[in-house]
Amino acid sequence: MEPVIATRKLVKTFGRRHVLNGISLSAGTGVTAVLGPNGAGKTTLMRVLATTIAPTSGDLTLLGLDPHRLEERTRIRRGLGYLPQEPALYRSFTVFAFLDYIALLKELTDRRVRHAEVWRVLEAVDLTDVATRKIRRLSAGMRQRIGLAQALLGDPRLLVLDEPTDALDPEQRLRCRTLLAGLASDRVIVLSTHQLDEAAALADTTVVLDRGRVRFAGPTTGLTALATGRVWLSDVADPTALRTYATEDGRYRNIGRPPTGSDIVPARLQDSYFLLLGDTATTRRVA
């Protein structure tokens, strides 16, 4: 099956600064998680995929279309839902009025159909009870859910979501995760996140960016496997470890080259992520 998203040697510069440097990847139906430290280029990649900025060079196709061509870019946007990292909300609007306005911009011109669609996305993000409230009176988490709701309007085939669970409380984060998992069965979702447990739970494919380059792109299970045999527990932090951190039970989880006789434990996604970005040799091998 032809990928819905395909990039080849994608470059984005701002002045002399290379923010994306030769990005080649593809994504099809399901969830693709984009991980990376601050400044890795995640938000810039999301903006390119959402067609809000154009790449400096390289090839890009979305939904089988070329966004460099005006007519094809318009067709892409009709099938695209985008949640930016900082969604622009008209805070003097009520929640319903704002979503109704965005739905109209998305060419839902039939009033009855449009209103039904607004109520559908409000229910999906659990905001029906605040539909008549002004956006400025809502919490940061509620405003984040409004941003997700506007991305879902029109039932787009491609969703580009930049930190979709940012500002959500644990219960709403789980609800959002369940929503996205259900949507992923028949559409393409690309999301950037700092929540490694979210990527582990949702993503079929994971992309790790570091300083504008792809360090890993492949099945999430393949990323997790990178740390197999390289994670061990100890009662105190092991100074020989590449990374070490305390666990819930008061012991320490260590990542790197385990000493002889170590208590080796199964790898998790976060172990491989830390190993990948902290071990130069490993990074070179999988790039």
N, C-alpha and C positions, 0 to 999 in steps of 0.2 A: 504494500500500500504506500502510495506517495505521501511523504510527510507534509503536514499542514504548514509547518514552519521549516524553512531551510536557509541557513546562512553559510557563506563561504568567504573566508578571509575578510571578515567584516572589521572595518576600522572606523573609529570615531575620535576625532581630535577637537580640542577646544584651544585655539591658538597653537602653541607648540606642545601642548600636553596631550599625550595619547591616553585616552580613557579606555577605549577598547582597541586591542592590538591583535588583529588577525583571528577573530572569533569564527570558528566553523562548528556548527552543530545543527541538529534537526530534532523536530518534535512532532509526534503524532497524537492520536487519541489517548487520553489519560492525563495524569499530572506530571509535569516536569518542574522540579524544584531547583531554583538557582540559589546557591549558597556562596558565601565568601565574606571576608572581613570588611569593615568599613573602608570605603575607598577602592573596593575591588572592581567596581564598574557595574554593579547589579542594576542600580536605578537607571543608568544610561542605557543598558541593554533593554530594560523594560520599556523605556521611552522609544527606542528604535523599533521594537516589536509592535508598539502601539501606534506607530506612524506619527508621533508628535514631533519627532526630530528625524532627520535623514542621516544615514551613515555618510562618512567622508569618502569611503571607498569600500569595495567589496560587493558581493552579490547577496540579495535578500528576496525571498518569495514568501508570501503569506496567503494561505488559502488558495495556493496555486497561482497567485497573481503577483505582479511586479508593482510595488508601491511607488517606484520612480515615475510611473505613468499615471497621470492625473485621473483618468477614467477608472483605471484598475484600483488606484488608491481609494477612490470613493466606494467602489464595490467591497473592498476589504473592510472599510470602516462600517459598512452596513452589517457585516457579520462579526464585528469585534466588540467586546466589552472590556473596558479598561478602568482599573482602579489605580490612580497614581499614589505615590507615597504620601502626599499631602493633598487629598481631594479638595477641590474648590467648591464650597457649598455656599449658597446664598442664605445667609443666616437670618435674614428678615422674613424668609419664606417659611410657611409650614412645611412639615415633612412631605405631606401629600402634594402640595402645590409645587414643591421643588421637583419631585419625581415626575409629576405630570408634565412639567415644563421640559425636562430632559427627554421624556418619552416623545413629546411633540417634535423635539429636535431630531429624534431618531426616526422620524417620519411615520409615527403612529398617529395618523390624522383622524381616524374614526374615534369619536369621543367615548363611545361605549366600550370599544375594544381597548382603547388606551387606559381608561380607568380600571378595567378588569386586570390589565397587565400591571398597573401600579399596585393594586391590592395583592396581586400574586407575589411580587417581589417583597412587599412589606411583610407578608406572612412568612416568606422564606427566611428573612433575617430577623423575625420576631419583633417587629416594630408597629404592628397594627394598632396597639394601644396608645401610641404617641403620634398618630398620623396627623392630628390637627394642632399639634404643638409647634411653636416656632423653633427652628433649628438652633438658634442662639441659646435657648434655654436647656439644651440637652447636654448630656455628659460626652466626654471625648469618645468613649466606647460606642455610644449610640450614634454619634456623627460618623464614626468609622463604618458602622453597619449601613448607614445611609449611603456612604460611598460604594459599598459592595452592592447595595440594592440597585443603584443607578447603572452599575456595570452589567447587572443581570437583565436589565430591561431589553425586551426584544428577543430574548432567548438566543444569544449569540453563539455561534459555533466555536469561536476562539475567545478565550478569556485571558487577559494579561493583568495579573494582580501583583502589585508591589506592596509587600508587607500587609497582607489582608487581615491578619489577626492582631495587628498592632493596636494597643490600647484596650483590647478586649479582656474581660475578666475570665478566669478559668472555665466557668460554665459556658459562656458565650464562645470561647475559643473552641471548645469541644463541639458546640452546635455548628459553628462555622466549618469545622473539619468534616463533620457528618454531611453537611450540605454540599461541600466541594467533592467529597468522595462520591456522592450520588450523581452529581453533574458530570463527573469525569468518565462515565461509562459511554457517552456518545459525543464527546467534544474534547477539544484541546484546552488544557489549563496550564499556563506557565505562571508560576508564582515565585517571587523572591521572598526569602525569609531568613531571620536569625534564629528561628525556633527549630533546632535540629530534631526534636521529637516530632514536630509537625511534618518535616520532610520524611522522616522514617515511617510515619504512619500513613502518609498520603501518596508519596511520589513513587511512580513506576521508574522514573528516570531522574537522575540528579546531575546537575552541572555545578562544578566548583570553580569559581573565578578567583584569581589573585593578581592584582596589579594589571588588570585589563586582559589577562590571558586565561584560557581554559586550562585548568590543572587536572580536571577529570570530567568526563562526560560519558555516561553509560548507565546501566541498571543500578538502582539504589543498592541492591543486594551485592553488586560487584564492588561498590565503594566500601560497604561495610566489611567485605572480605579482606580488604587491604590490611586491616589490623589483626587478622587472625593470628593467634600465637604471640602477639606483641602487647597484650594487656594483662596485668597481674594486680592482685590485691596485696596490701601490706598493712600492718598496724600503725606504721608511721610513714610519712612521705619519703619515697625513695629518691635520694639525691642524684642517682644515676639515670632517672627517667627523663624522657624528653618532655613530657607533661605529666603532672600529677594533681589530683584534686580529691577533696573529701567526699565520701558517700553518705547516704542517709544513716547508715548504721555506725558511723564514726570511724570506719576504716578508710584507706586511701586507694584510689584507682590510679594505676601507673601505666604510662604508655611509652613504648620505646623498645629497647633490647633487654628482655627480662634476664636477671641473674639466674644462675643454676639453682634449681629447687624452688623457683617462684610459684606462687599460687595463681596459675594461669586461669583466666576466665574468658567466656565468649565475648567477642568484640561487639560493640554497638556502633551505630552510625557516627556518633560524636567522637568516638575513639579514632576512627579512620579519618575524620575531618581534621582533628588536631594533629594526627600523624602526618597527613598529607601536606598541611601547611607549615608544619614545624620541622619536617625532615627533608632537606634539600635533595638528597639522593632519591628518595621515594618520589618527590614531586617531578623530577626529571624523567623517571621511568614511565610515569603514567600520562605525562603531558601529550 
